[in-house]
């Protein structure tokens, strides 16, 4: 399978999440909500144990290479914060329960589109390194695609848009992911620095978007899901290494 096919599969996650919300499938929404903690743990492990060592190891041979790579990581983190919490007046992961203006829905869609674009960059950049890293990044992206679809659909509905436009917004996020893969495969700067930027984006989504959504919910299940997501990284990595090699 090529990175493009993985991106298309991830994009379907946006539509599945949005469809569950539009159809008011409460059981599906509870399952998606449970993915938040597990996905955050898995993404943190992928970023810190899979992506960052690869980025720093690749850059260590050049003078100032590690410092430059770290700058791109920080840049990825800051760009997502700028898009989602500075330029977007109202944004949080999960189902929106308050009435919003139509403008808020559009701005949330634009903010999320930048993030989902780098989801595609992450997938493509990972596969440039190895099939194992590319697949791990794909799984990390897929795990937060479902709540992402719920988020954009609920914001659109809260802004007075209909179910059709909510699904179209989720589809637009998926297309941004596909575009990220295509541009990484054909644009030298993204191919060179995309993995470092994606590390910052992944860290932001996991630690600054997903963790705050569930950390206020006390109880053993959330903690188990979070730590279980981190542990799942090790299991998945070993299985992929055995399968792909």
N, C-alpha and C positions, 0 to 999 in steps of 0.2 A: 504493500500500500504506500502511496505517495503522501507527503504532507498535506496536499490539497484535499485528499479524501478524508484525512483525519480532521481537517478544518471544517469540511462539510458535515461530518458527524458531530463535531462540537457545536456547529451552528444549529443543528437540529435540537440541541439541548435548550437553546433560547426559545424555540417555538414550543417545545413540550412544556416548559415552565409557564409560558404565557397562556397556552391552551388550557392548562389545568386551572389557572385563575379565571379565565374568561368563562369556562364551563362550571365554575364553582365546585370543583372536585376537591372537597375538604380533605379526604383521606390522602390524595396525592399531594396536596399542599403541606400536610403534616409531615409526609415523608421528605419532601423537598426542604422543609424547615430543618429537619434532622440532618440534612446534608451540610448545613452551614458549619457546624462544629467539626464534623469529620473532614470536610473539604478544607477548612482552615488549617487543621493539623497536617494534612497531606501536603498542602501547598507550601506551608512553612518548611517542611522537611525537604521538599523538592528544591526550593529556592536556596536553602542554606547548605544542604548536603549534596545536591546534584548540580545546581547551576553555578553558585558562587565559586566553589573550588575549581570548576572548569574555566570560568572567566579569569580568575586570578592566576591559575596555572598557565593559561595560554599567554597572559600578558606579562608574566614574570621575566621572560627572556629579554625584553626591551627596556631601555633606560626610561624610568618613569612610567612603564607600562601598567603596573599594578595601580598606581595612583590615578592614571587616566581611566582605567577600567572602573575603579571605584567611583569616579566622577560620573560616568555613564549610569551606573547603578543608582546613585543618588538622583541623577536627572530623571530617570524613569519613575522613581518614587514621587518626586516633586511634581512632575507633569500630571500624574493621575490626581494628585491632591488638588492641583490648580483646576483641572477640568471638572472634578466632581464636587469640590467643596468651596471653591472660590468663584468660578464662573457660573456654577449651578447653584441657584439660591436655596433649593430644597432637595436634599438627596439622602437616602439611606437604603441599605439593602433590606429586602423583605417587602411584605405587602403594605401598601399605603392605606391608612385608615382615615385620613383627613381630606377634605375637599381642597383641591388645588386649582390654580388657573391653568388655562391651556398653554400659556407660555412656559410655566414650570415643567409641564410634561415634555415640551420640545427641548428645553434646555437640559433636562435630565437625559433625554435620548442622545443629544450631542455629546454630553459629558461621558456617558457610557460608551459611545461609539469609539472614542479615542482609546479607552481602556480595552475594548474588544478587538480593536485593530492590533494592539500589541499582544493580545492573546494569540492571534495568528502569527505575528512575528516570533513569539516564543516557540510555537510549535515548529515553524520552519527552521529557526535557528538551532533548536535542539536536534533536529534530524541532520543538520549539517555537521554536528559533532558525532552523534551515534544514534542508532535505532532505539537503544535503551533510553537515552535522555529525551529524545523526541517523544517517545511513547509516555514516559513519566510526565512530561509537561502537558501532553494532550490530556492525560487523565486528570491532572490538576485543573486544567482549563474546564474540562467537561463537568467536574464536580461543582463548580460555581456557575456554570451556564444555566442550570435549572433555576436557582434562586434569582439569577440575573434576569431571566425571562419573566419571572413573577414580578420583579421590581419594575421593569419598564412597562409591563402591561398594567400594573396597578396604578402607576403614576399617570399613564395615559387615561385610564378610566376615571381616576380622581379628578383629572382635568376636563372631564366632560366629553371625552372621545368615546366612540363606540368600540365594540369588541373587534370589529374588523381592523380598525386603525391600531388597536393595541397589538394585534397579531402582526400587522405590517411593521410596527416599530420593533418587535422582537426579531422579525425577519431582517430588518435593516442592521441590527446588531450582528446577526449571523453573517451577513454580507461583508461587514467590516472585518470580521475575523478571516474570511476567505481572502479579502483584499490584502490583509497583512501577510498572509502566506505568499501570495503572488508577487508582491513588491519585494519581499525579502529574497525571493529566488532570483530577482532580476535587478535589484538595486544594490550596488556594492557597499554603500555605507551601512545599510541595514544588515547585510550579510556579515559585515565585519563587527559591528557594535550592537546588533540586535539582541544578542544573548545577554549582554550586560544590562541594557535598558530593560529587557524583559524580567531580569532578576529583581530590579527595583519595583517594577509594576506588580510582579507576583507577591513580593513582600508587602506592598501596600494593600493589595486586595485581601490577602490573608490576615494581616495584623491590624490594619486600620479600617477595613470594611467589614470583614466577616466576624472577627473576634468580638468587637463591640456589640454586635447584634445578639450574641448569645451569652456573653459573660455575666450579664445581670441575672440570668436565669439560674438560680441555685438548684443543685441536685446532682446525683451521681451520673445520670444518663448523659448529660451534656459533657461532663468531664471525661467520661469514658469514650464518648464519640470523638472528642478533641484529641486525646492521647492515642486513641485507636487509629485516627487518621495519620498521625505521625508514625506510629508503629507499622501501619500498612505500607508506608513508603519502603521500609527495609524489606518486607516480604515481597512486594511487587518488583523491586529492583533485582532481587535474587532470582525470582521467577523469570523475569525478562532476560537477564544475563544468561541463564541456562537455556532458554528457548531460542534467543537470537544468536547465540554462539555455540 
